[in-house]
Amino acid sequence: MTLAVEMVTFDCADPRRLAEFWAAALETEVAGDYGDFVMLARPAEGSPALSFQRVPEPTPGKNRVHVDLATADRAAEVARLIGLGATVRYDQLGTVPGFDWTTLTDPEGNEFCVSQQTGYSETG
């Protein structure tokens, strides 16, 4: 048997609003809106879909799983995401050889990261 990641689902208070943010962030669209459950089209071939389901209780603290997004221009993408409603939590620049990242939160406070390879090489 082989498992594959099919979908990542966010528990949230407002599935439509969060789906709109993530659809804009990933430049994709809503594939299905079932009221309390909204699903996005896959942003790229082989990528998992994202979905959002209404739950009555808020997340009590830091989410234990988060989405990592990669880009060639971290600063530009972070600025674009802020314009869509994301908030920067912190930057990790130069702390891990080979890539920098910024941790942000979406409009409901779910953390996600945007990373960029920095060209580090073990061989110098």
For each residue, the residues with C-beta under 8 A, 3 or more apart:
1:
2:
3:
4:
5: 8 48
6: 48 49
7: 39 48 49 50 51
8: 5 48 49 50 51 65 67
9: 50 51 52 53
10: 18 50 51 52 53 108 110
11: 53 55 59
12: 15 18 52 53 54 55 108 110
13: 54 55 58 108
14: 17 18 54 108
15: 12 18 19 35 36 37 38 52 53 54
16: 19 20 33 38 52
17: 14 20 21 107 108
18: 10 12 14 15 21 22 38 52 106 107 108 110
19: 15 16 22 23 30 33 38 39 40 50 52
20: 16 17 23 24 30
21: 17 18 24 25 84 85 86 106 107
22: 18 19 25 26 40 50 52 106
23: 19 20 26 27 28 29 30 40
24: 20 21 27 84
25: 21 22 81 84 86 106
26: 22 23 40 43 50 69
27: 23 24 43
28: 23 40 41 42 43
29: 23 40 41
30: 19 20 23 33 38 39 40 41
31: 39 40 41 49
32: 37 38 39
33: 16 19 30 38 39
34: 37 38 39
35: 15 54
36: 15 53 54
37: 15 32 34 51 52 53 54
38: 15 16 18 19 30 32 33 34 51 52 53
39: 7 19 30 31 32 33 34 49 50 51 52
40: 19 22 23 26 28 29 30 31 43 49 50 51
41: 28 29 30 31 49
42: 28 45 47 48 49
43: 26 27 28 40 47
44: 47
45: 42
46:
47: 42 43 44
48: 5 6 7 8 42
49: 6 7 8 31 39 40 41 42
50: 7 8 9 10 19 22 26 39 40 67
51: 7 8 9 10 37 38 39 40
52: 9 10 12 15 16 18 19 22 37 38 39
53: 9 10 11 12 15 36 37 38
54: 12 13 14 15 35 36 37
55: 11 12 13
56:
57: 60
58: 13
59: 11 63 109 110
60: 57
61:
62: 111
63: 59 66 110 111
64:
65: 8
66: 63 110 111 112 113
67: 8 50 112 113
68: 101 112 113 115
69: 26 77 112 113 114 115
70: 114 115 116 117
71: 74 76 77 114 115 116
72: 116
73: 76 77 116
74: 71 77 78 100 101 102 114 115 116
75: 78 79
76: 71 73 79 80
77: 69 71 73 74 80 81 114
78: 74 75 81 82 86 88 102 104 114
79: 75 76 82 83
80: 76 77 83 84
81: 25 77 78 84 86 104 114
82: 78 79 85 86 87 88 104
83: 79 80
84: 21 24 25 80 81
85: 21 82 106 107
86: 21 25 78 81 82 104 105 106 107
87: 82 104 105
88: 78 82 91 102 103 104
89: 103 104 105 111
90: 102 103
91: 88 100 101 102 103
92: 95 96 100 101 102 103
93: 100
94: 100 118
95: 92
96: 92 99 100
97: 120
98: 117 118 119 120
99: 96 115 116 117 118 120
100: 74 91 92 93 94 96 115 116 118
101: 68 74 91 92 113 114 115 116
102: 74 78 88 90 91 92 113 114 115
103: 88 89 90 91 92 111 112 113
104: 78 81 82 86 87 88 89 111 112 113 114
105: 86 87 89 108 109 110 111 112
106: 18 21 22 25 85 86 109 110 112
107: 17 18 21 85 86
108: 10 12 13 14 17 18 105
109: 59 105 106
110: 10 12 18 59 63 66 105 106
111: 62 63 66 89 103 104 105
112: 66 67 68 69 103 104 105 106
113: 66 67 68 69 101 102 103 104
114: 69 70 71 74 77 78 81 101 102 104
115: 68 69 70 71 74 99 100 101 102
116: 70 71 72 73 74 99 100 101
117: 70 98 99 120
118: 94 98 99 100
119: 98
120: 97 98 99 117
121: 124
122:
123:
124: 121
